[in-house]
Amino acid sequence: QVQLVESGGGLVQAGGSLRLSCATSGRTFSNYAVGWFRQDSGKEREFVASISRVGTITTYADSVKDRFTASRDNAKNLVYLQMSNLKPEDTAVYYCAAARGSIWSTSRVMNEYEWWGQGTQVTVSS
């Protein structure tokens, strides 16, 4: 069992920045690729970013590319999502999720992630 806890959400004005963190305990985080997903009320959950087990490969949704950056510190069991130039349409609950896979794996597919956090709210005001 992998337990994930997100933090760092909040209210920010358009153009601002936030850094989300995803923490785990009791497991070796480097064994898992980590994905970030988001879900706004009334909408389906969507892929945001994914980072491979040792952080060498990252993938992003087109809507956040060049604005969001995923990174990780496996020694601290933390994965980050740095979000810059935020827009009102980035408003959502953000979730981190963990998946087993090869050392180079990333995934945009929700069903490939076995463990999920409870989410953290990000609200971007115009």
C-alpha positions in Angstrom: 0.0 0.0 0.0 1.3 3.4 -1.0 -0.1 6.4 0.8 0.1 9.8 -0.9 -0.6 13.2 0.6 -0.7 16.4 -1.5 -0.1 19.9 -0.1 0.6 23.4 -1.4 -2.7 24.3 -2.9 -4.5 27.6 -2.3 -5.9 30.7 -3.9 -3.7 32.7 -6.3 -4.3 35.4 -8.8 -3.9 34.8 -12.5 -0.3 35.0 -13.5 0.9 33.8 -10.1 2.7 30.6 -9.0 2.2 27.7 -6.7 4.2 24.6 -5.9 2.4 21.4 -5.0 4.0 18.6 -3.1 3.2 14.9 -3.0 4.6 13.0 -0.1 4.7 9.4 0.8 5.9 7.4 3.7 6.8 3.9 4.4 7.7 3.1 0.8 10.7 3.7 -1.5 9.3 6.4 -3.7 11.9 5.7 -6.4 10.0 2.5 -7.2 7.1 4.5 -8.6 6.4 6.8 -11.4 4.2 9.7 -10.2 1.5 11.5 -12.1 -0.4 14.6 -11.5 -4.1 14.9 -12.5 -6.7 17.5 -11.9 -10.5 17.7 -11.7 -12.7 20.7 -11.7 -16.3 20.4 -10.5 -18.5 18.9 -13.2 -15.6 17.9 -15.3 -13.7 14.7 -15.8 -10.4 14.1 -14.2 -7.6 15.0 -16.6 -3.9 14.3 -16.9 -1.5 17.1 -16.0 2.0 15.8 -15.8 4.0 12.6 -15.1 7.5 12.0 -13.9 9.5 8.8 -14.2 10.9 6.9 -11.2 14.2 8.8 -11.0 13.0 12.0 -12.6 14.8 11.7 -15.9 11.7 11.8 -18.0 8.7 14.1 -17.7 5.6 14.4 -19.8 3.0 17.2 -19.8 -0.5 17.9 -21.0 -0.4 20.5 -23.8 -2.4 22.9 -21.7 0.3 23.2 -19.1 3.4 22.6 -21.1 6.0 25.4 -20.6 4.1 26.6 -17.5 4.3 23.5 -15.1 7.3 21.6 -14.1 7.3 18.2 -12.3 10.3 17.2 -10.2 11.2 14.8 -7.5 13.5 14.3 -4.5 13.5 10.6 -3.8 15.7 11.0 -0.8 12.9 13.0 0.8 10.1 10.9 -0.7 8.7 14.0 -2.3 7.4 14.9 -5.8 6.7 18.5 -6.8 4.6 20.3 -9.3 5.8 23.8 -9.9 3.0 25.8 -11.5 3.7 29.2 -13.0 1.7 31.7 -15.0 -1.5 30.2 -13.6 -4.7 30.8 -15.4 -8.3 30.7 -14.2 -8.8 27.5 -16.2 -6.2 25.8 -14.0 -8.6 25.9 -11.1 -9.2 22.3 -9.9 -8.5 19.8 -7.3 -5.0 18.4 -8.0 -4.2 14.8 -7.3 -0.9 12.9 -7.3 -0.9 9.2 -8.1 1.7 6.5 -8.1 2.3 3.7 -10.6 4.7 0.8 -10.9 6.7 0.5 -14.1 10.1 0.6 -15.7 12.6 3.2 -14.6 11.8 5.2 -17.7 8.0 5.0 -17.6 5.6 7.8 -17.5 1.9 7.6 -18.2 -1.0 9.8 -19.1 -3.5 7.0 -18.4 -5.3 7.2 -15.1 -6.0 3.4 -15.0 -2.3 2.8 -14.8 -2.0 4.5 -11.5 -2.8 2.3 -8.5 -2.5 4.7 -5.6 -4.0 8.2 -5.3 -3.9 11.0 -2.8 -6.9 12.9 -1.5 -6.2 16.0 -3.6 -5.5 19.7 -2.9 -7.5 22.6 -4.2 -6.0 25.2 -6.5 -8.1 28.2 -7.2 -6.9 30.9 -9.7 -8.8 34.2 -9.7 -9.0 36.4 -12.7 
